[in-house]
Amino acid sequence: MLKVAMMGSGGVGGFYGAMLARAGCDVTFIARSAHLAAIQSQGLRIRNDLREDVVLKPVRATDDPASCGPVDVMIVSVKLWDTAAAAVQMKPLVGRETAVLSLQNGVTKDDVLKQAFGDRAVMGGVAYIGSHIEAPGVIRQVGTMQRIVLGEYDGHVSERARRLHEALLRAGVNAELSTDVRRALWEKYVFLVGLSGATASMRKPLGPIRNNPQTRAFMLELMRETVAVGRAHGVALPPDFAEERQAWGDSLPADMSSSMHHDLEQGNRLEVEWLAGGVVQLGRAVGVATPMNRAVWDILCLHAEGRR
């Protein structure tokens, strides 16, 4: 039985952890405050209007990672600004053979984890899903999209990657093994930068943005800049990848949004420094201009720390 710890049990960690636990994995959810209390007392519920709720009860959940002991897989889904602090908390869970897999946003997230645990421990991972905490103990999934891409950074298919891949498939997750996980990270980053930047700066979900020619063009330019920056950093993205992602986005639910838009509406801290801001900073390093992403970063910077 695969022993897994979910460092962060919100929209991403809560959903995928619940799927793995339902499939028979030994899963511990690391959470805090009201969300933790609700999971411990009422279990964890995954809601989706298109299918029956998934209810997981009882649930092993804690705010003390040290109580779990070493695990086979440490899945990280905390907000990006919490990564360094989370790495310190995760130390007791990460043994010599533990795989550390981040499902966080962005393309620089694993640099922090590699500094904490070494290159060998860290696998590359990408998660696609529209989800958020709807209420303590309740994860809301928008639409049916759910997909994980994972792989070793050196491109070989390891036994630990194969075991996790098989566990995800048993859990009903659309999981893929990649031999170029760095490219997979950038493929998600391109669309996420466009979606998050457009939905958060415009305060609207995807549907109205893609249906209006002016806002549709704005979102496309955010993605084009990201593709240009990735290619300048040596990532094998096709020149027309932004257009491809825009066409793919047309198939997604109209009410789909981004976690950054949701955080903005809730008055929470934003990941804009790592999304639009990340494109600006990475572009600056290779001499690629990113004016549209700079505009998003400037628009949202006064909201970046949240209202609380």
C-alpha positions as a printed Julia matrix, in Angstrom:
308×3 Matrix{Float64}:
   0.0    0.0     0.0
   1.37   3.37   -1.03
   1.82   5.72    1.94
   1.09   9.3     0.91
   1.03  12.63    2.73
  -0.77  15.65    1.28
   1.05  18.84    2.3
  -1.84  21.2     1.71
  -5.39  19.87    1.5
  -7.23  22.6    -0.37
  -8.69  22.47   -3.86
  -5.82  20.48   -5.38
  -4.46  18.45   -2.46
  -7.9   17.73   -1.02
  -9.24  16.47   -4.34
  -6.35  14.24   -5.39
  -5.72  13.03   -1.84
  -9.37  11.97   -1.56
  -9.16  10.09   -4.86
  -6.01   8.24   -3.75
  -7.49   7.4    -0.34
 -10.7    6.1    -1.92
  -8.55   3.83   -4.11
  -6.89   2.26   -1.06
  -3.75   4.33   -0.51
  -2.74   5.22    3.05
  -3.26   8.99    2.88
  -2.68  11.61    5.56
  -4.02  15.11    4.95
  -2.03  17.97    6.45
  -4.33  20.94    6.93
  -5.02  23.7     9.42
  -7.65  25.76   11.24
 -11.36  25.36   10.4
 -10.7   23.16    7.35
  -8.75  20.68    9.48
 -11.38  20.66   12.23
 -14.15  19.98    9.71
 -12.21  17.15    8.04
 -11.5   15.52   11.39
 -15.1   15.75   12.6
 -17.15  15.37    9.4
 -14.79  13.85    6.84
 -13.82  15.28    3.46
 -16.43  15.92    0.76
 -15.76  16.52   -2.96
 -18.66  18.3    -4.67
 -19.38  18.49   -8.39
 -22.74  19.37   -9.96
 -22.23  16.8   -12.72
 -21.88  13.7   -10.55
 -22.52  12.32   -7.08
 -20.45  13.73   -4.22
 -17.38  11.84   -3.07
 -17.41  11.52    0.72
 -14.33  10.29    2.56
 -14.86   9.33    6.2
 -13.04   8.64    8.44
 -10.05  10.69    7.35
  -6.52  10.78    8.75
  -5.79  14.51    9.06
  -3.39  16.53   11.19
  -1.63  19.87   11.51
   1.53  18.14   12.78
   3.46  16.59    9.87
   5.99  15.06   12.27
   3.28  12.72   13.58
   3.06  10.91   10.21
   6.55   9.48    9.98
   8.34   8.91    6.64
   6.06   8.36    3.62
   6.51   6.91    0.14
   5.21  10.02   -1.6
   5.02  13.59   -0.28
   2.58  15.59   -2.44
   2.9   19.36   -2.05
   0.05  21.72   -2.95
   0.44  24.65   -0.55
   0.4   28.19   -1.94
   3.72  29.16   -3.48
   4.69  31.66   -0.79
   4.4   28.87    1.82
   6.78  26.47    0.04
   9.92  27.2     2.07
   8.08  27.01    5.4
   6.3   23.83    4.29
   9.63  22.24    3.36
  10.84  22.7     6.94
   7.66  21.06    8.28
   7.98  18.2     5.79
  11.47  17.13    6.91
  10.26  14.32    9.24
   8.13  12.82    6.44
  10.85  12.7     3.81
  13.03   9.62    4.13
  15.82   8.4     1.86
  13.36   6.84   -0.63
  10.56   9.39   -0.38
   9.43  11.02   -3.62
   8.57  14.7    -3.25
   6.01  15.75   -5.87
   4.75  19.33   -6.16
   1.37  19.99   -7.77
   1.73  23.72   -7.19
   1.46  26.41   -9.82
   4.42  27.97  -11.6
   7.67  26.68  -13.07
  10.16  27.56  -10.32
   8.42  25.75   -7.44
  10.72  22.72   -7.51
  13.84  24.85   -7.11
  12.86  25.49   -3.48
  12.13  21.81   -2.84
  15.4   20.69   -4.44
  17.3   23.05   -2.15
  15.58  21.46    0.85
  15.65  17.77   -0.13
  18.15  17.41   -2.97
  17.6   16.89   -6.69
  17.07  13.13   -6.4
  14.08  13.4    -4.06
  12.06  15.75   -6.26
   9.89  14.55   -9.13
   8.25  16.97  -11.54
   4.47  17.2   -11.4
   1.65  19.09  -13.07
  -2.01  19.12  -11.98
  -4.95  20.29  -14.06
  -8.19  20.87  -12.19
 -10.67  23.63  -11.42
 -11.33  23.38   -7.68
 -11.33  25.31   -4.43
 -12.4   25.03   -0.79
 -16.13  25.82   -0.86
 -16.54  25.47    2.9
 -14.44  23.87    5.66
 -14.18  20.18    4.83
 -15.73  20.65    1.36
 -13.84  20.82   -1.95
 -15.74  22.17   -4.95
 -14.71  20.88   -8.38
 -15.84  22.95  -11.4
 -16.42  20.77  -14.47
 -14.86  17.34  -14.86
 -11.3   18.16  -15.92
  -8.72  16.43  -13.73
  -5.29  15.38  -14.92
  -1.84  14.83  -13.48
   1.4   14.61  -15.44
   4.46  13.39  -13.54
   7.98  12.28  -14.25
  11.61  12.34  -13.28
  13.61  15.39  -14.31
  16.3   13.27  -15.97
  13.68  11.67  -18.24
  13.93   8.06  -17.11
  10.82   6.16  -15.99
  11.59   5.24  -12.38
   9.91   2.58  -10.28
   8.58   5.18   -7.85
   7.05   7.19  -10.69
   5.49   4.02  -12.11
   3.99   3.08   -8.71
   2.44   6.5    -8.21
   1.17   6.56  -11.78
  -0.52   3.19  -11.3
  -2.07   4.33   -8.0
  -3.47   7.46   -9.67
  -4.95   5.4   -12.49
  -6.61   3.06   -9.97
  -8.03   6.16   -8.29
  -9.69   7.22  -11.54
  -7.29  10.11  -12.16
  -6.26  10.91  -15.73
  -2.55  10.41  -15.05
   0.37  10.42  -17.48
   4.06   9.59  -17.2
   6.3   12.12  -18.93
   9.9   11.84  -20.11
  10.06  15.65  -20.52
   8.38  16.92  -17.37
   9.98  20.37  -17.64
   8.1   20.91  -20.89
   4.91  19.6   -19.25
   5.32  22.21  -16.5
   5.6   25.0   -19.05
   2.64  23.67  -21.04
   0.45  24.15  -18.0
   2.12  27.43  -17.1
   1.23  28.96  -20.46
  -2.5   28.41  -20.03
  -2.5   29.14  -16.3
  -0.79  32.5   -16.81
  -3.42  33.42  -19.4
  -6.38  32.14  -17.37
  -5.28  33.58  -14.03
  -4.17  36.9   -15.45
  -7.36  37.43  -17.44
  -9.9   36.17  -14.88
  -8.33  37.97  -11.91
  -7.7   41.3   -13.63
 -11.16  41.28  -15.27
 -13.04  39.71  -12.33
 -14.86  37.36  -14.7
 -14.82  33.6   -15.43
 -13.5   32.13  -18.67
 -16.75  32.21  -20.67
 -17.25  35.98  -21.03
 -13.52  36.52  -21.56
 -13.21  34.09  -24.46
 -16.46  35.34  -26.06
 -15.39  38.97  -26.25
 -12.88  39.69  -29.07
 -10.96  42.27  -27.05
 -10.57  40.23  -23.86
  -9.95  37.06  -25.87
  -7.03  38.79  -27.58
  -5.7   39.99  -24.22
  -5.64  36.46  -22.8
  -3.96  35.18  -25.98
  -1.2   37.79  -25.67
  -0.54  36.75  -22.05
   0.02  33.2   -23.3
   2.11  34.27  -26.3
   4.5   36.13  -24.02
   4.8   33.07  -21.79
   5.59  30.84  -24.76
   8.26  33.27  -25.94
   9.88  33.3   -22.49
   9.79  29.5   -22.21
  11.35  29.05  -25.66
  14.07  31.55  -24.76
  14.83  29.39  -21.7
  15.25  26.31  -23.91
  11.84  24.7   -23.39
  10.62  22.85  -26.5
   7.29  24.65  -26.93
   5.92  25.04  -30.49
   5.82  28.67  -31.72
   2.0   28.48  -32.03
   1.45  26.84  -28.65
  -0.51  29.83  -27.27
  -3.02  29.56  -30.12
  -3.31  25.82  -29.45
  -4.01  26.46  -25.77
  -6.62  29.07  -26.61
  -8.46  26.57  -28.83
  -8.26  23.99  -26.04
  -9.66  26.54  -23.6
 -12.75  26.88  -25.78
 -13.74  23.36  -24.71
 -13.7   24.14  -20.97
 -16.78  25.09  -18.9
 -17.82  28.73  -19.26
 -17.93  29.15  -15.47
 -14.37  27.91  -15.02
 -12.03  30.43  -13.42
  -8.65  30.41  -11.71
  -7.6   29.96   -8.1
  -6.11  33.46   -8.25
  -9.48  34.94   -9.25
 -11.12  32.99   -6.43
  -8.49  34.19   -3.95
  -9.0   37.78   -5.1
 -12.76  37.51   -4.53
 -12.17  36.03   -1.07
  -9.62  38.66   -0.09
  -6.84  36.08    0.13
  -3.19  36.51   -0.79
  -2.45  36.09   -4.52
   0.16  34.08   -6.44
   0.53  36.87   -9.02
   4.26  37.28   -8.24
   4.87  33.72   -9.5
   2.37  33.73  -12.38
   2.26  36.99  -14.37
   5.15  38.25  -12.25
   7.08  35.06  -12.88
   6.81  35.57  -16.64
   8.07  39.14  -16.25
  11.05  38.09  -14.13
  11.96  35.08  -16.28
  11.56  37.2   -19.41
  13.81  39.9   -18.03
  16.53  37.27  -17.46
  16.6   36.35  -21.17
  15.76  39.74  -22.69
  12.16  38.96  -23.72
   9.64  41.78  -23.36
   6.44  40.91  -21.45
   4.3   44.07  -21.34
   0.91  42.34  -21.02
   2.0   40.23  -18.05
   3.63  43.3   -16.55
   0.24  45.03  -16.82
  -1.48  42.18  -14.95
   1.18  42.23  -12.23
   0.83  46.01  -11.89
  -2.99  45.84  -11.81
  -3.05  43.2    -9.08
  -0.04  44.21   -6.98
  -2.15  46.24   -4.52
  -4.25  43.12   -3.9
  -1.33  40.69   -3.71
  -1.22  40.53    0.09
  -4.99  40.1     0.46
  -7.4   41.96    2.7
  -6.75  39.98    5.89
